[in-house]
Amino acid sequence: MKKAIYFLFCTLFLFACKREGCTDPNALNFNEKAKRDNGSCYYYLVPDTYSFTDANGNNTVNYSGQTDRLNQLREMVVLMKSGTTQAISSQALKDMFANTNGNGNGNFSFTSTKQLKDKCFSLDLSLFESWMDSIALASASFASAASNGQAGTLTTGTSTYLFNENGREYLQFIEKGLMGAVFMYQALNVYFGSGKMDVDNSAAVDPTNGLHYTLMEHHFDEAFGYFGVSTDFPSTPATDFWGKYCMAQNTALNSNTDMVSNFRMGRAAITGKKYDDRDIAIAAIRTEWEQISAFQAMTYIDQAIAAFGSDNAKFLHTLNEACAFCWNLRYAPIETRKMSQTEHAQLMGLFKSNFWSMGVADLNGIKQQLQTHF
């Protein structure tokens, strides 16, 4: 009996002491001395920047369409900001939105086949165009001082803002709103959705014409393009759109590292055909992007509270920005969103139609709703 126990012990000991590691010769960490696979194999390297090449050194990243759309919104913002000193045309904004004639009907400084309108969340198209009418109407009163019931402008420090008679700054609704209805919606719902991710990842699209990426790689790159940051972000800081607000919330969320690390990991995982890792990265990006919008809304609510009763321009401006970022929570994917559609509608209902009539208690109520979910 003792010999049998001894033999069993020795067998178990030798079995347990076999060298463990990655036994797949196709893996980057293949260990030829390993006798037992311990599940540690990995098949891709995550670069330090969003830069990827194929085995021949060809660049495989392309999101030029997204770059064009970001530039189109930048030039729309320039036109809208001019509404503090002149009357602006709603038709000009609509032409830029639809990129009429490939150059915004002469309002863009460049030509492109891309447009913002055909990528905008379809249920909100008419809403955005109505906001363009509203900012144009308010700009007709640019020479007047804004007050309750009177459209016009207000200045704080070196900044001047245009409001309608209800204290609404439609520049913020349009700019931040399109950041959500186009950039956020397209990246998180469309390009990260099954329709764009469950595609070919075996061959380059058209290497003869310089398209060295697979279709799946390209779709992931386009999602990154909508985030609007440099390939080495945050080493090169972002100055506008989502990258700017990612930086603004970095202290609270560690968002700079979280976003770029997951974008790089997800893209590298596609190249390595490790789709579980890709999906983990996508879920993390979706969650963080939504949090950036919610936390930025709370930041602006705090600023509006601080300005209440002492600086109407800053109060209304930051209140409008808070409202716009709350609105963008509408575009978070259903798979990861923190607020249901009903809860989001309730949140937006806390913003009164006349912003001049809102006070600190109203703002604290909005912030409490956000804190409940985020």
N, C-alpha and C positions, 0 to 999 in steps of 0.2 A: 504494500500500500504506500509506504514512504517513497519507494522508487518511482511509483506512478505519479505521485504528487510532484516529486522533484523534476521528473521529465516534463510534466505539464507546465511547471513554472519556467523551466528553461526555454520551452517552445514559445510561451507567451512573451518572455523577455526578449528573445531574439526577434520575434515578430514586431514587437513594439519599438525595438531599437533600429529597425531598418530606416535608412535615411529618407526623410520626407522632403518634398519640394515639388517643383513644377516638372512634370514628365513629358509635356507636349513640346516637341522640337520646333513647332511653329510659333511658340510663345517667345516674347522678348526675354523672359527670365527662365528659360529652359535650363534645367540642371541635370547634366548627364550622369551625375552621381546619385541622383534621387532614385529610389526604388518604389516609393509610394507617392502618388499624387495627393497633395494636401489642399487642392483648390486654389492655390495662390497664383496660378498662371495669369499673366496679363499680356495684352496683344497690341498695345499702343503706348506711345509716349505723349504726354501732355506738354506742349511748348509753353514758353514763358510769355509769348505774345500770340495774338490771333493771326498766325501765319502758318500756312500749310502748303506742302508741296507733294508731288507724286514721287515715285521711285526714281524718276529721271530728273528730278529737281524742278519740274514745272510748277508754277503757281497754280493752286487749285481753288483759290478764293475769289469770288466775284459777287458783289452786291451793288453794282452801279445804278440799278433802278431805284434802290432805296436811297442812295446818295442824292439822286436827282429829286426825289420827293422831299427829302429834308431841305434841300436848297430851295425848292418851290415854296415850302412853308416859310422859310426864312424871309423870302422876298415878299410874301403876303404880309408878314408881320411888319416889315418896313413900311408898306403902304398903309396898313392899319394905324401904325403909330403916327403917321403924318396927319391923321384925323384930329390931332390936337391943335393943328395950325391951319388946316384947310378942310373944305368939304371933300369927301372921297366918294367914289362911285361904287355902288353895290355890284353893278354889272362887271366892273373891272375885277373885283374879288371873285365873282362867279366864273369869269373867264380864266382866272388863274387857277381856281379850284379844279376846273375841267380841262385846263391846259388847252384852251381853244387855239387852233392853228399851230400847235406845237410850241408856241412861245407865250402862252397866256394872252393871246390876242395882242401881242406887243408889249405886255406888261412885265414879262420876264426878261432878264438880261442874257438868257441862254435858251437854246432849243432842246427839246427832248420829246421822246415818244411816250413818256410816262405822265401820269396824272395822279392827283390825290383823290379825286371824286370817285373813280371806279374801284378804289381800294377802301373806300370809307364804309363803315358798318351801314348796310343799306337802309335799315329802319330809321336812321338819323339823318339821311341826306337832306330832306326838306327842312329839318330843324336847323342845320348848319347854314343853309341858304337864307332862312329867315333871319338868322343872327347877322348875316352879311347885310341884309336890308336894314336891320336895327342899328348897326354901327354906322352905316352911311347916313341914316336919318339923324342920329345923334351928332354926327360931325358937322351937320348944317348949323349947329349951335356952338361951334368951337370957340367963338369969341365971347360967349356968356360964361358966367361963373355957375357951376353946377350947384343945385340946391334941391331940396325935396319938392318934386313937381317940375323941376326945370333941368333940361339937359344942358351939358356944358363941360367945362374943364375945371380941375382943381390941381393945385401944385403943392408938393411937399419937398423941401430941399431943392434938388436940381431936377426932380422928376415931375412931369405933368401927365395927368390921366384924363381920358374922355369917358364921361358917364351919361347914361340916358336919364330921363326924369325920375326913374325909380332907383337910381344909384347903381345901375348895372353897367359893368365895363365889358362890352362884348368882345373886345380884343382878347381878353382872358378866356372867354368861353370858346372862341374860335381857335386860338392858338393851342391852349391846353386841351381843348376838346378834340382837335384833330390829332394831337399827340396820342390820345386815347383811341379814338374811333378809327384811325388809320394805323399808326405805328404800333401801339400796344395790341389792338385787336388783331391785326394781320400777323404779328410775330407770334403771339401766344395761342391764338385760336386757329389761324389758317396754316401758317408754316410749321407750327409744332403739332398740328392736327394730323390725324391718320391719313388724310388725303394727300398730304405733302411728305409725310415721313414713311409711309408704307409704299415706297417706290423703289426703283432700281438703284442698287448700290454696288454693282459689279463691274461696270464699264464706264469710261469717260464719255461724256455726252457727245463731243465732237472735237477730238484732239487735233484733227487736221486744221481746224479753224481756231485753235487756241483754247478750246473749252475742255480743259483737262480734268474737270471735276465730274463726279457722278451726280445724278439728279438729286439724290438724298443729301449729299454734301452741299450742293448749291442751295437747296431749300433751307438748310440750317444756316448757311451763310446769310441768306436774305433776312432771316429772323434777327441775326446779329446786326445786320445793316440798319434795321429799324430802331435798334437801341441807340444808334447815333453816336458812337464813341470811336476813338482811334484804336488801331490794332494793339497799341501798347498802353491803353488806358489802365490805370490812372496816371502813369508816368507823364503822358500828355493829357492835361486836364480837359474836360469837356466844358464848353461855354454856353450850351443851350440844350433844350429839350430834355430827354430822359437822362442823358449822361450828367447834365448839370444837377438834376435833382437827386440822382444816385449819389453824387458827391456830397450834396447838402445833407443827406441822411446817413452818411457813412458812420458817423460817431454812434448813432443809435442802432444801426442795423449791420454794420460791417459790410455794407452793400457793395462797395467798390470791389473788394476781394471776392465776395460771394458771387457777384454777377459774372465777372470776367473769368473766374476759375471754372464756373459751371459752363459758360459758353465754350471755353477751350476744351474742357473735359468732354462735353457732349459731342463736339466736332471731332475730337481725336477718337472717341469711341466709335463714331460712324466709320471712320477710316479703318479702325481695327475690327469693325463688324461685331462690336459688343453692344448690342441694342438695349440690354438691360441697363447698362451704364448710361447710355444716351437718354433713356427715359427718366432715370434718376436726376440727371442734369436738367432736363426739361421741366420736371416737376419743381425743382428748386428755383429755377429762373422764374417760372410762373408765380410761385409764392412770393419771391422777393420783389418782383416787379409790382405786384399788387400792394405789398407793404410799403414800398417807396411812395406810391400815390397816397396811401392812407396817412402815413407819417408826415408827408409834406402838407397834407390838408391840415393836420393838427398843428403843425408849425405855424402855418398862416393864421389859424384861428387864434393861437396865442398872441401873435403880432397884432391882430385886429383888436383883441381885448385890451392890449397895452395901449393902443392908439385911440380907443373909444373915448369920446368926449373932449379930446385934446387936438386931434389931427384928423379931420374928416377925409382928406385925400388918402392918407395911409390906411385909415380904418376901412374905407370902401374898397380900396385897391386890394388889400390883403384878404378881405372878406370874399371878394370876387375870385381871387386865386384859390382860396380854400374851397369855394363852391365848385370850381372847375375840377379840382383834384378829387373831390368827393364824387363828382359826376363820372370820372374816369374809372371808378371801381365797377361801373356797369360793364366794362369790357374785360374783366377778369374771367378766365375760363371756368366753366362750370365744374370741371374736375377738381379744381384747387381753391375756388373762391371762398372767401370767409363770410360773405354776406349773400343771402338769397336775393332774388329779384324783388321779392316783397319787402325785405328788410332794407334794400337799397332805395326803393321807392319811399319808404318811410323816412329814411335819412334825408333824401332830397326834399321831402315835404316840410322839413324843419327850417328850410330857407324860405323866408317870406317873399312874396312877390315884390314888395318894396323894401329894398335893403336899408333905406333911411330909417325904417321903423324897427330894425333889429338892434337888440342890446346885448349886454354881457350875459344875461341869463339864457338868451337864445343860443349864443355861441357856446356856452358851457354845456347846454343840452346836446348840441351837435357833437362836441368833443367827447362827451360821455358815451354817445352811441358808437363812435369810432373806437374808443378804448374798450368797449364791451367786446368788439370783434377782433381788435388788433392789439 
